Amino acid sequence: MFILLGFAALLAAPVWAIAVVVKLLSVVLPGRRPDWGVRLLRWGAGMAAAAAAIFLIMALGAVELSDNESRSGADSSPAPACRDAAPHLVEHLVGHRASYLPPAFDCVLDDGTTYPSSESYVWLNGLVVTCAVASVLLAAGAWYTTDRQTGRQMRLPPRETLGGPNEKS
């Protein structure tokens, strides 16, 4: 199932990138709305969350694809991903471990040690965490800005001194 979602994420990534570029161009060009800052923070939080989801789905699809390749077919043992990652260690391979959280596909050697089948999992996991943290920070910034603007609007206007109760006639 993650394989199909991974392919969908691969197709969604360019659409996401185009949306980001168009939004950034709309911010740079004149004619913006006066409240564009808060809207941009909210939009950025949503897009960062979408990027984190896209990267996570890509990583999960890659793990499932590698796991599927290692379980089916005539040339499935040792796992093709493990053979391609370290051809000089093929005679010491005894298995593999697939992990979905965090996404990883590790190769197990006869002495019990492991090595990653691909460095892409490290990059994808790092991108997922970075985008998730950026999404939270952008959402917090939007909340803070909105709260600050609401507080500024709720302040009472300054009292006029003319005609006040303490004024002498």
DRENDO-1510 file (C-alpha; in Angstrom, 1 decimal, always signed):
<recs>
REC; n; res; u; v; w
REC; 1; MET; +0.0; +0.0; +0.0 .
REC; 2; PHE; +2.8; +2.4; +0.8 .
REC; 3; ILE; +4.3; +1.8; -2.6 .
REC; 4; LEU; +1.3; +3.2; -4.3 .
REC; 5; LEU; +1.2; +6.1; -1.9 .
REC; 6; GLY; +4.9; +6.7; -2.5 .
REC; 7; PHE; +4.3; +7.0; -6.2 .
REC; 8; ALA; +1.5; +9.4; -5.6 .
REC; 9; ALA; +3.8; +11.5; -3.3 .
REC; 10; LEU; +6.4; +11.5; -6.1 .
REC; 11; LEU; +3.7; +13.0; -8.4 .
REC; 12; ALA; +2.5; +15.4; -5.7 .
REC; 13; ALA; +6.0; +16.8; -5.0 .
REC; 14; PRO; +6.3; +18.9; -8.2 .
REC; 15; VAL; +2.8; +20.3; -7.7 .
REC; 16; TRP; +3.7; +21.3; -4.2 .
REC; 17; ALA; +6.9; +23.0; -5.4 .
REC; 18; ILE; +5.0; +24.9; -8.1 .
REC; 19; ALA; +2.4; +26.1; -5.5 .
REC; 20; VAL; +5.2; +27.3; -3.3 .
REC; 21; VAL; +6.9; +29.2; -6.1 .
REC; 22; VAL; +3.7; +30.8; -7.2 .
REC; 23; LYS; +2.8; +31.9; -3.6 .
REC; 24; LEU; +6.3; +33.4; -3.1 .
REC; 25; LEU; +6.0; +35.3; -6.4 .
REC; 26; SER; +2.6; +36.6; -5.3 .
REC; 27; VAL; +4.1; +37.9; -2.1 .
REC; 28; VAL; +6.9; +39.7; -3.9 .
REC; 29; LEU; +4.7; +41.3; -6.5 .
REC; 30; PRO; +2.8; +44.5; -5.6 .
REC; 31; GLY; -1.0; +44.4; -4.9 .
REC; 32; ARG; -0.9; +42.3; -1.7 .
REC; 33; ARG; -3.7; +42.4; +0.9 .
REC; 34; PRO; -3.0; +44.3; +4.1 .
REC; 35; ASP; -3.2; +41.2; +6.2 .
REC; 36; TRP; -0.9; +39.1; +4.0 .
REC; 37; GLY; +1.7; +38.4; +6.8 .
REC; 38; VAL; -0.6; +36.2; +9.0 .
REC; 39; ARG; -2.1; +34.5; +6.0 .
REC; 40; LEU; +1.4; +33.7; +4.7 .
REC; 41; LEU; +2.5; +32.3; +8.0 .
REC; 42; ARG; -0.6; +30.0; +8.1 .
REC; 43; TRP; -0.1; +29.0; +4.5 .
REC; 44; GLY; +3.5; +28.3; +5.1 .
REC; 45; ALA; +2.7; +26.1; +8.2 .
REC; 46; GLY; +0.3; +24.1; +6.0 .
REC; 47; MET; +2.7; +23.7; +3.2 .
REC; 48; ALA; +5.5; +22.7; +5.6 .
REC; 49; ALA; +3.2; +20.0; +7.0 .
REC; 50; ALA; +2.3; +18.9; +3.5 .
REC; 51; ALA; +6.0; +18.6; +2.7 .
REC; 52; ALA; +6.6; +16.5; +5.8 .
REC; 53; ALA; +3.8; +14.2; +4.8 .
REC; 54; ILE; +5.1; +13.9; +1.3 .
REC; 55; PHE; +8.6; +13.1; +2.4 .
REC; 56; LEU; +7.3; +10.6; +5.0 .
REC; 57; ILE; +5.2; +8.8; +2.4 .
REC; 58; MET; +8.1; +8.7; +0.0 .
REC; 59; ALA; +10.3; +7.1; +2.7 .
REC; 60; LEU; +7.6; +4.6; +3.7 .
REC; 61; GLY; +7.1; +3.6; +0.0 .
REC; 62; ALA; +10.8; +3.1; -0.4 .
REC; 63; VAL; +10.9; +0.8; +2.6 .
REC; 64; GLU; +8.0; -1.2; +1.5 .
REC; 65; LEU; +9.5; -1.5; -2.1 .
REC; 66; SER; +12.8; -2.7; -0.7 .
REC; 67; ASP; +11.0; -5.2; +1.6 .
REC; 68; ASN; +8.8; -6.5; -1.2 .
REC; 69; GLU; +11.9; -6.9; -3.4 .
REC; 70; SER; +13.6; -9.0; -0.7 .
REC; 71; ARG; +10.6; -11.4; -0.3 .
REC; 72; SER; +9.6; -12.1; -3.8 .
REC; 73; GLY; +11.3; -13.3; -7.0 .
REC; 74; ALA; +14.1; -15.7; -7.8 .
REC; 75; ASP; +16.8; -13.2; -7.1 .
REC; 76; SER; +15.5; -11.9; -3.8 .
REC; 77; SER; +18.0; -13.2; -1.3 .
REC; 78; PRO; +20.0; -11.5; -0.1 .
REC; 79; ALA; +17.9; -8.3; -0.4 .
REC; 80; PRO; +18.8; -6.4; -3.6 .
REC; 81; ALA; +19.0; -3.1; -1.7 .
REC; 82; CYS; +21.6; -4.7; +0.6 .
REC; 83; ARG; +23.6; -6.1; -2.4 .
REC; 84; ASP; +23.6; -2.8; -4.2 .
REC; 85; ALA; +24.7; -0.8; -1.1 .
REC; 86; ALA; +27.8; -2.9; -0.3 .
REC; 87; PRO; +28.7; -5.5; -2.9 .
REC; 88; HIS; +31.9; -6.4; -0.9 .
REC; 89; LEU; +29.8; -7.6; +2.0 .
REC; 90; VAL; +27.4; -9.9; +0.1 .
REC; 91; GLU; +29.0; -13.1; +1.5 .
REC; 92; HIS; +28.4; -11.9; +5.1 .
REC; 93; LEU; +24.7; -10.9; +4.6 .
REC; 94; VAL; +22.2; -13.0; +6.6 .
REC; 95; GLY; +19.1; -10.8; +6.5 .
REC; 96; HIS; +17.5; -7.4; +6.7 .
REC; 97; ARG; +15.3; -5.3; +8.9 .
REC; 98; ALA; +12.6; -3.1; +7.7 .
REC; 99; SER; +11.4; -0.3; +10.0 .
REC; 100; TYR; +8.5; +2.0; +9.2 .
REC; 101; LEU; +8.9; +4.4; +12.1 .
REC; 102; PRO; +11.4; +5.8; +11.5 .
REC; 103; PRO; +11.6; +4.6; +7.9 .
REC; 104; ALA; +14.7; +2.5; +7.4 .
REC; 105; PHE; +15.8; -0.6; +5.6 .
REC; 106; ASP; +18.9; -2.1; +7.3 .
REC; 107; CYS; +21.0; -5.0; +6.2 .
REC; 108; VAL; +22.1; -7.6; +8.9 .
REC; 109; LEU; +25.6; -9.2; +8.7 .
REC; 110; ASP; +26.6; -12.6; +10.1 .
REC; 111; ASP; +28.3; -10.9; +13.2 .
REC; 112; GLY; +25.0; -9.1; +14.1 .
REC; 113; THR; +26.0; -5.7; +12.9 .
REC; 114; THR; +23.9; -3.7; +10.5 .
REC; 115; TYR; +24.4; -1.1; +7.8 .
REC; 116; PRO; +21.8; +1.0; +6.0 .
REC; 117; SER; +20.8; -0.1; +2.6 .
REC; 118; SER; +20.7; +3.6; +1.5 .
REC; 119; GLU; +21.6; +7.0; +2.8 .
REC; 120; SER; +18.4; +8.4; +1.4 .
REC; 121; TYR; +16.5; +7.2; +4.5 .
REC; 122; VAL; +18.6; +9.4; +6.6 .
REC; 123; TRP; +18.0; +12.4; +4.4 .
REC; 124; LEU; +14.2; +11.7; +4.1 .
REC; 125; ASN; +13.9; +11.3; +7.9 .
REC; 126; GLY; +15.8; +14.5; +8.4 .
REC; 127; LEU; +13.6; +16.4; +6.0 .
REC; 128; VAL; +10.4; +15.0; +7.6 .
REC; 129; VAL; +11.6; +16.3; +11.0 .
REC; 130; THR; +12.8; +19.6; +9.7 .
REC; 131; CYS; +9.5; +20.3; +7.8 .
REC; 132; ALA; +7.4; +19.2; +10.8 .
REC; 133; VAL; +9.4; +21.6; +13.1 .
REC; 134; ALA; +9.1; +24.4; +10.6 .
REC; 135; SER; +5.4; +23.8; +10.4 .
REC; 136; VAL; +5.0; +24.0; +14.2 .
REC; 137; LEU; +7.1; +27.2; +14.3 .
REC; 138; LEU; +5.2; +28.9; +11.5 .
REC; 139; ALA; +1.9; +28.0; +13.1 .
REC; 140; ALA; +3.1; +29.3; +16.5 .
REC; 141; GLY; +4.2; +32.5; +14.7 .
REC; 142; ALA; +0.8; +32.9; +13.1 .
REC; 143; TRP; -0.9; +32.3; +16.4 .
REC; 144; TYR; +1.3; +34.8; +18.2 .
REC; 145; THR; +0.8; +37.5; +15.5 .
REC; 146; THR; -2.9; +37.0; +15.4 .
REC; 147; ASP; -3.1; +37.1; +19.2 .
REC; 148; ARG; -1.0; +40.3; +19.3 .
REC; 149; GLN; -3.1; +42.0; +16.6 .
REC; 150; THR; -6.3; +41.0; +18.5 .
REC; 151; GLY; -4.9; +42.5; +21.7 .
REC; 152; ARG; -3.9; +45.7; +19.9 .
REC; 153; GLN; -7.5; +46.1; +18.5 .
REC; 154; MET; -9.1; +45.4; +21.9 .
REC; 155; ARG; -7.3; +48.2; +23.7 .
REC; 156; LEU; -9.4; +51.2; +24.6 .
REC; 157; PRO; -8.8; +54.4; +22.8 .
REC; 158; PRO; -7.0; +57.1; +24.9 .
REC; 159; ARG; -9.3; +59.3; +27.0 .
REC; 160; GLU; -9.8; +62.9; +25.9 .
REC; 161; THR; -8.8; +65.5; +28.4 .
REC; 162; LEU; -11.3; +68.1; +27.3 .
REC; 163; GLY; -14.5; +67.9; +29.3 .
REC; 164; GLY; -13.2; +65.2; +31.6 .
REC; 165; PRO; -14.3; +65.1; +35.3 .
REC; 166; ASN; -11.0; +66.4; +36.6 .
REC; 167; GLU; -10.9; +69.5; +34.5 .
REC; 168; LYS; -11.3; +72.9; +36.2 .
REC; 169; SER; -13.6; +75.4; +34.6 .
</recs>
